[in-house]
Amino acid sequence: MDTEQSGVHTERMDTRTFPEALPDISRTAAALADPSRAAMCAALMDGRAWTVGELARYCGLARSTASEHVDLLTARGLVLDVRQGRHRYVRLAGGDIAHVIESLGIVAQSTFDTAHSLRASSATDRARAGRTCYKHLAGRLGVALAEQLQDRGCLTDTWEPTAAGREVLSAWGLPHAQSVTATPCMDSTERRFHLAGPLGKELCTVFFDKGWIERLGASRAVRLTDAGTTALANAGIRLLTAVAS
């Protein structure tokens, strides 16, 4: 039976068949269509595991309501439910899901409302200046790093490390500097590419481990430290610290 919903003509899908097996993305899209669930997925883009209580506070929800949202996201394969003893943690289901979330951020024509306060404005500025996109660097910091690596001949036009690039990566202590590969990821705020793939992940991990970048509070925002500025400058890469705590 045909119905009219929100002015859009719809049909019951169980009354039709198709000439080929098509991926049914409608249920996944519906799971992300709720603002609270979309905000949870965006929060989990920091690559860390969150408790349900933390997600509830982040979204301004009762814990029971947040738990229901997490259950649906888990059922749709968007997040993983990790149990440790009596504790329940939630994280994105993987890099592919993170790529979907970041790509949808590029398509989106709006952002969630934030409080009209200096604190909220500063948090937004910090995230745009530098942040994690799941397990690689994003924002102006991540984009500038990728572009300078290309400009200095460390990456080819197809994002493969050159011989000079592998030397730099080895000097930085990347564990797979001689074989690691990269892929570009369109940055949702800068509309330019930052480094993703195995290389993007290893760079982010090493930069954290060496103290070259640090998180700002409990958010996705990161900043370049003095040690990081010096280390990159030694390789001929100069990035603005860009953010203040």
C-alpha positions in Angstrom: 0.0 0.0 0.0 1.3 3.4 -0.9 1.7 6.0 1.8 2.6 9.7 2.0 5.2 10.6 4.6 6.6 14.1 4.8 5.4 14.8 1.3 7.5 12.0 -0.2 5.8 9.1 -2.0 6.9 5.8 -0.5 6.1 2.2 -1.0 6.4 -0.9 1.2 9.6 -2.6 0.2 8.4 -6.1 1.1 6.0 -5.9 -1.8 8.7 -5.5 -4.5 11.6 -7.4 -5.8 14.6 -6.2 -7.8 16.5 -7.5 -10.8 19.7 -8.0 -8.8 20.9 -8.2 -5.2 21.5 -4.7 -4.1 23.0 -3.6 -0.7 20.2 -2.4 1.5 21.7 0.7 3.1 18.3 2.0 4.3 18.5 0.4 7.8 22.1 1.7 8.3 21.0 5.1 7.1 18.0 5.1 9.4 20.3 4.3 12.4 22.3 7.4 11.7 19.3 9.5 11.0 18.6 10.2 14.7 20.6 13.2 16.0 21.6 11.5 19.2 23.0 8.5 17.5 24.7 10.6 14.9 26.3 12.7 17.7 27.5 9.5 19.4 29.1 8.2 16.2 30.8 11.6 15.8 32.1 11.5 19.4 33.5 8.0 18.8 35.6 9.4 15.9 38.3 10.1 18.5 39.2 6.4 18.2 38.7 5.6 21.8 36.2 3.5 23.7 33.5 5.4 25.6 31.2 4.1 28.3 27.5 4.4 27.8 27.3 6.9 30.7 29.9 9.1 29.0 28.0 9.1 25.7 24.8 9.9 27.6 26.4 13.0 29.2 27.9 14.0 25.9 24.5 14.0 24.2 22.5 15.2 27.2 20.5 12.0 27.5 19.3 9.7 30.3 21.6 6.7 30.6 18.7 4.3 29.8 17.9 6.3 26.6 21.6 6.3 25.6 21.8 2.6 26.1 18.8 2.0 23.7 20.6 4.1 21.1 23.8 2.1 21.6 21.9 -1.2 21.2 20.5 -0.1 17.9 23.9 1.2 16.6 25.4 -2.2 17.7 22.6 -4.1 15.9 23.3 -2.2 12.7 27.1 -2.9 12.9 28.1 0.7 13.4 29.6 0.3 16.8 31.1 -2.5 18.9 29.9 -3.3 22.4 33.0 -4.2 24.5 32.4 -5.8 27.9 35.1 -5.9 30.6 33.8 -7.3 33.7 30.8 -5.3 34.7 31.9 -2.4 32.5 30.4 -1.7 29.1 32.4 0.2 26.5 31.5 1.3 23.0 33.7 2.1 20.1 33.3 2.4 16.3 33.2 -0.9 14.5 36.3 0.0 12.5 38.1 2.2 10.0 35.5 1.7 7.3 32.7 2.9 9.6 34.9 6.0 10.5 35.4 6.7 6.8 31.6 6.6 6.3 31.0 9.0 9.2 33.7 11.5 8.0 32.3 11.3 4.4 28.8 12.0 5.6 30.2 15.0 7.4 31.4 16.4 4.1 28.0 15.9 2.5 26.1 17.4 5.5 24.9 21.0 5.0 24.6 21.8 8.7 26.1 21.2 12.1 24.5 20.5 15.5 23.6 23.5 17.5 26.2 24.4 20.2 25.8 26.6 23.2 26.3 30.3 22.6 29.3 30.6 24.8 33.0 31.3 24.5 33.7 27.8 25.8 31.7 26.1 23.0 33.2 28.5 20.4 36.7 27.7 21.6 36.1 23.9 21.5 34.9 24.2 17.9 38.0 26.2 16.9 40.3 23.7 18.6 38.7 20.8 16.8 39.0 22.5 13.4 42.6 23.4 14.1 43.6 19.8 14.9 41.8 16.6 15.8 41.8 12.9 15.4 39.7 11.4 12.6 39.3 8.0 14.1 43.0 6.9 14.2 44.7 9.5 12.0 45.3 13.3 12.2 42.7 15.7 10.8 41.8 19.4 10.8 44.2 22.0 9.6 47.1 20.2 11.4 46.5 16.9 9.6 45.9 18.6 6.2 49.0 20.7 6.5 51.1 17.7 7.4 49.9 15.7 4.4 50.4 18.7 2.0 53.9 19.4 3.2 54.9 15.7 3.0 53.8 15.9 -0.7 55.5 19.2 -1.3 58.8 18.0 0.1 58.7 14.9 -2.1 58.0 12.4 0.7 54.7 11.3 -0.9 53.8 10.7 -4.6 50.7 12.1 -6.2 49.1 8.7 -5.5 50.0 9.0 -1.8 52.8 6.4 -1.8 55.9 7.1 0.3 58.9 7.9 -1.8 62.5 6.7 -1.0 63.0 10.1 0.7 59.7 9.7 2.5 60.7 6.3 3.8 63.9 7.8 5.2 61.9 10.4 7.0 59.4 7.9 8.4 62.2 5.6 9.6 63.8 8.6 11.4 60.5 9.3 13.1 60.4 5.7 14.3 57.4 4.3 12.3 57.5 0.5 12.7 56.7 -0.3 9.1 58.4 2.7 7.4 59.7 0.7 4.5 56.4 -0.9 3.5 53.5 1.2 5.0 51.0 2.7 2.5 48.7 5.7 2.7 45.3 6.7 1.4 43.8 10.2 1.3 40.8 11.0 3.4 38.8 14.1 2.6 38.7 16.3 5.7 35.1 17.2 6.7 36.0 20.8 7.8 38.9 21.7 5.6 37.6 20.0 2.4 41.2 19.0 1.6 42.9 15.6 2.2 44.6 14.4 5.3 46.5 11.1 5.6 44.6 7.9 6.3 45.2 4.2 5.8 48.1 2.4 7.6 50.5 5.3 7.2 48.0 7.8 8.7 47.4 5.4 11.6 51.1 4.8 12.3 51.9 8.5 12.1 49.2 9.4 14.6 50.2 6.6 17.0 53.9 7.5 16.9 53.2 11.2 17.3 51.2 10.5 20.4 53.7 8.0 21.8 56.6 10.5 21.3 54.6 13.4 22.8 54.7 15.3 19.5 50.9 15.8 19.7 48.6 15.9 22.7 44.9 15.7 23.3 43.1 18.8 24.6 40.9 17.5 27.4 38.5 14.7 26.7 37.7 15.9 23.1 39.0 14.8 19.7 41.0 18.0 19.6 44.8 17.8 19.5 47.7 20.2 19.3 51.3 20.1 18.2 53.7 20.3 21.1 57.0 22.1 21.2 58.8 18.7 20.9 56.6 17.9 17.9 57.4 21.3 16.3 61.1 20.7 16.7 61.0 17.1 15.4 59.0 18.1 12.3 61.2 21.2 11.7 64.3 18.9 11.7 62.6 17.2 8.7 62.0 20.5 7.0 58.3 20.5 7.9 57.0 23.6 9.7 53.4 23.5 11.1 51.7 26.1 13.2 50.7 24.9 16.6 47.5 26.6 15.8 45.6 25.9 19.0 45.8 26.9 22.6 44.6 24.8 25.5 
